Amino acid sequence: MTTLSEQLQAHIKQHVSLSLEEDIGSGDITAQLIPESNTIEALVVSRENAVLCGQAWANEVFQQLDPSVEVHWLANEGDDLQPNTPFLKLSGNARSILTGERTALNYIQMLSYTATISRRYAKLVENQPLTILDTRKTIPTFRLAQKYAIKVGGASNHRVGLYDAFLIKENHIMAAGSIEAAVKQAKVVAPGKPIEVETENLDEVAQAVTAGADIIMLDNFSLEDMSTAVQKFKGQVKFEASGNMTDAHIKEVATTGVDFISVGALTKHIQAIDLSLRVTKES
C-alpha cells in the first residue's frame, strides 16, 4: 500500500479546497432544490476495468463539505476494479453528497487512469531487472497526486521537480559549455544530489561517464547503441532509456540491460475512467 507523506497530505487539503471553491463558487443552486433535511445512499461504480486510486482526495472532499457524510469504500486503493461493480458507498445529507459528487469523481477518474496505465506499463517488464519511471510531464498542480498514482499502479517516480535531482539536457549543456562543465558545476550547486545527463550518441555517453554523472539518459538511441553503451559502462553508471516508448518498443529496450525506462505517457496522455454515481435510497 502506497502511503501518504506529510507533504502530500497537506497538498491534498489545499488542492481539494481550491477544487471545491472552483466548482461551488457562491453556492450549489441545483442542490438547493432538494429539501435540506433529505438523506440518501449512493453507490459509485466504474464502467470499465481500472486500478482504483484517489481515495484520500475523495475522503477530503466530503470531510471539507460535510463530515457527517459516511464514506465507505468497498475496494482498497490499488485494487483492480471490474466493470459495473460498486467500489464506494456514500450515505448522508443529499445536498452534501450531490454537491461533492463531481469533485470527488474528478479526482478518482483521473488518478485511477494514471494508476491503471502505470500498472499496464509495469507489467510489460515485470520479469526484467529494470524500473519504469514517470516524468515531469504532468498536469499543472497535479504533480504530487499523479506521482502518487504512478506508485499505486506499480511504476516508480523520476525526480519530483527541479529541486531534488539534476537532469542536464541538451540546452543546459550548450548554455554551460560542455557536459564536463555542467556536471562539474552541478556538484558545486547541490553536492550529493543525483546527476543525470541526457545524451544523444555514444560519444556523449563517454563524456558523461568521464565527467562523473550518476545516471545517463539514452534519448532515442537505437537498440544497438543502447546495448553498446550498457556493455561498455555497466557498473560505472546507471542507464535510463527514453523516447517513443510504445508497448512493443519497451519490451525490446528491456533486453538491452538499461536500468530504467522513462515514459511521459504515464502522466501526459490522460483519459478519464468512466465512473457513475447512482442514488440507491432516499429518505
C-alpha positions in Angstrom: 0.0 0.0 0.0 1.4 3.4 -1.0 1.5 5.7 2.0 0.8 9.5 2.0 3.7 11.7 3.1 3.0 14.7 5.3 3.7 16.9 2.2 1.1 15.1 0.2 -1.5 15.2 2.9 -1.1 18.9 3.3 -1.3 19.3 -0.5 -4.5 17.2 -0.7 -6.2 19.5 1.8 -5.2 22.6 -0.1 -5.9 21.2 -3.5 -9.4 19.9 -2.6 -10.2 23.3 -1.0 -9.4 25.0 -4.3 -11.3 22.5 -6.3 -14.4 22.8 -4.2 -14.2 26.6 -4.4 -13.8 26.4 -8.2 -17.0 24.2 -8.5 -19.3 25.6 -5.8 -18.5 29.3 -6.0 -21.3 31.3 -4.3 -23.3 28.1 -3.8 -24.7 25.0 -5.4 -28.1 26.3 -6.6 -29.2 22.9 -8.0 -28.7 21.2 -4.7 -31.0 23.8 -3.1 -33.9 22.2 -5.0 -33.7 19.3 -2.5 -35.2 19.7 1.0 -32.4 20.5 3.4 -33.0 17.5 5.7 -33.2 14.8 3.0 -30.7 12.0 3.2 -29.6 9.5 0.5 -27.5 6.4 -0.1 -25.5 6.2 -3.3 -23.1 3.8 -5.0 -20.2 4.6 -7.3 -19.2 2.1 -10.0 -16.5 2.1 -12.7 -17.9 1.3 -16.2 -14.5 -0.2 -17.2 -11.6 -2.1 -15.8 -9.4 0.2 -13.7 -6.9 0.4 -10.9 -8.6 2.3 -8.0 -6.7 5.4 -6.9 -7.6 8.7 -5.2 -9.4 7.6 -2.0 -7.7 10.3 0.1 -8.8 13.0 -2.3 -12.5 11.8 -2.3 -12.4 11.4 1.5 -11.1 15.0 1.9 -13.9 16.3 -0.4 -16.6 15.1 1.9 -14.6 15.9 5.0 -14.5 19.6 4.0 -18.0 19.7 2.7 -19.8 17.8 5.4 -18.0 15.5 7.9 -21.3 13.7 8.7 -21.4 12.1 5.2 -20.4 8.4 5.6 -17.7 7.4 3.1 -17.5 3.6 2.9 -15.0 2.1 0.5 -15.9 -1.3 -0.9 -12.5 -1.8 -2.5 -8.9 -0.9 -1.5 -6.6 1.6 -3.0 -4.7 -0.1 -5.8 -7.4 -2.8 -6.3 -8.3 -3.9 -9.8 -11.9 -2.7 -10.4 -14.3 -4.8 -12.6 -16.9 -3.0 -14.7 -20.2 -2.2 -13.0 -19.1 -3.4 -9.6 -19.7 -0.8 -6.8 -16.5 0.3 -5.1 -17.8 3.3 -3.0 -20.9 3.8 -0.9 -21.9 7.3 0.3 -24.6 7.9 3.0 -25.8 11.1 4.4 -27.2 14.5 3.6 -28.4 14.6 0.0 -27.3 18.1 -0.7 -23.8 17.4 0.5 -23.3 14.2 -1.4 -24.6 15.6 -4.7 -22.6 18.8 -4.3 -19.4 16.9 -3.7 -20.0 14.1 -6.3 -18.4 15.7 -9.3 -15.3 16.9 -7.5 -14.7 13.6 -5.8 -15.2 11.6 -9.0 -13.0 14.0 -10.9 -10.1 13.1 -8.7 -10.8 9.3 -8.8 -11.3 9.2 -12.5 -8.0 10.9 -13.3 -5.8 9.3 -10.7 -7.3 5.8 -11.4 -6.4 6.2 -15.0 -2.9 7.2 -14.1 -2.6 4.2 -11.8 -4.1 1.9 -14.5 -1.7 2.9 -17.3 1.2 2.8 -14.8 0.3 -0.8 -13.9 0.0 -1.8 -17.6 3.5 -0.5 -18.4 5.0 -2.0 -15.2 3.6 -5.4 -16.2 5.3 -5.1 -19.6 8.7 -5.5 -17.9 7.7 -7.3 -14.7 10.2 -10.2 -15.5 13.1 -7.8 -16.3 15.5 -6.2 -13.7 14.6 -2.7 -14.6 12.2 0.0 -13.4 9.5 2.0 -15.3 9.7 5.7 -14.4 7.4 8.7 -14.9 8.5 12.2 -15.9 7.7 15.8 -15.1 5.1 15.9 -18.0 2.2 16.2 -15.5 -1.0 18.2 -15.3 -0.2 21.5 -13.6 -0.9 21.4 -9.8 -1.5 17.6 -10.0 2.2 16.7 -9.9 2.2 15.2 -6.4 -1.1 13.4 -7.0 0.0 11.9 -10.3 3.3 10.8 -8.8 1.4 9.1 -6.0 -0.9 7.4 -8.6 2.2 6.1 -10.5 3.4 4.3 -7.4 -0.1 2.9 -6.7 0.0 1.4 -10.2 3.4 -0.2 -9.7 5.8 2.0 -11.5 8.2 4.5 -9.9 8.9 8.2 -9.7 11.7 10.1 -11.5 12.6 13.4 -9.8 9.6 15.2 -8.3 10.6 18.6 -9.6 13.5 20.8 -10.5 14.9 20.8 -6.9 15.6 17.2 -5.9 17.8 16.0 -8.8 19.7 17.3 -11.8 18.7 16.4 -15.3 21.2 18.0 -17.6 19.7 18.2 -21.1 21.0 19.4 -24.4 20.1 23.1 -23.8 21.8 23.0 -20.4 24.9 21.5 -21.9 25.0 24.2 -24.7 24.5 27.0 -22.2 27.1 25.6 -19.8 29.6 25.0 -22.5 30.1 21.2 -22.2 28.9 18.1 -20.4 32.0 18.3 -18.2 31.4 21.9 -17.3 27.7 21.2 -16.5 28.4 18.2 -14.3 31.3 20.0 -12.5 29.0 22.9 -11.7 26.2 20.6 -10.6 28.5 19.2 -7.9 29.1 22.7 -6.6 25.5 23.9 -6.8 24.0 20.9 -4.9 26.5 18.4 -3.6 25.1 14.9 -3.2 22.1 15.4 -5.5 21.8 12.8 -8.2 23.2 14.0 -11.5 21.7 12.7 -14.7 22.9 13.7 -18.2 20.8 13.4 -21.3 22.8 12.0 -24.3 22.1 11.6 -28.0 25.1 9.5 -29.1 27.8 7.2 -27.8 30.4 10.0 -27.7 28.3 12.0 -25.3 27.8 8.9 -23.2 31.5 8.6 -22.8 31.8 12.3 -21.9 29.1 11.9 -19.3 30.8 8.9 -17.7 34.1 10.7 -17.6 32.5 13.8 -16.1 31.1 11.7 -13.2 27.4 11.5 -13.9 25.3 9.1 -11.8 22.7 8.3 -14.5 22.9 8.7 -18.2 19.7 9.1 -20.3 19.9 7.4 -23.7 17.5 9.6 -25.6 16.1 8.0 -28.8 19.1 5.6 -29.1 18.9 2.7 -31.4 18.7 -0.7 -29.7 22.2 -1.5 -30.9 23.7 1.7 -29.4 21.8 1.2 -26.1 23.3 -2.2 -25.8 26.8 -0.9 -26.7 26.6 1.8 -24.0 25.4 -0.5 -21.4 28.0 -3.2 -22.1 30.8 -0.7 -22.1 30.0 1.3 -19.0 27.8 -1.0 -16.9 28.8 -0.8 -13.2 30.2 2.7 -13.6 26.8 4.5 -14.1 23.1 3.8 -14.3 21.3 4.0 -17.7 17.8 5.3 -18.5 16.2 4.8 -21.9 13.7 7.4 -23.1 11.8 8.3 -26.3 8.8 6.9 -28.1 8.1 4.1 -25.7 5.4 2.0 -27.3 4.5 -1.4 -25.8 6.5 -3.3 -28.4 9.5 -0.9 -28.1 9.6 -1.1 -24.3 9.9 -4.9 -24.5 12.8 -4.6 -26.9 14.5 -1.9 -24.8 14.2 -4.1 -21.7 16.6 -6.6 -23.3 19.4 -4.1 -23.7 20.3 -4.0 -20.0 19.2 -0.5 -19.1 18.2 0.2 -15.5 15.3 2.5 -16.2 12.8 3.3 -18.9 11.0 6.7 -18.6 7.6 7.1 -20.1 6.0 10.5 -20.4 2.7 9.0 -21.5 2.1 7.8 -17.9 1.1 11.3 -16.9 0.5 13.4 -20.0 -1.9 11.2 -22.0 -4.7 11.3 -19.6 -8.2 9.9 -20.2 -10.9 9.8 -17.5 -12.0 6.4 -16.2 -15.8 6.2 -16.8 -17.4 6.4 -13.4 -21.0 6.7 -12.3 -22.8 7.6 -9.1 -26.4 6.3 -8.6 -28.7 7.1 -5.7 -30.0 3.8 -4.3 -32.1 5.0 -1.4 -33.7 8.3 -0.4 -35.4 9.5 2.7 
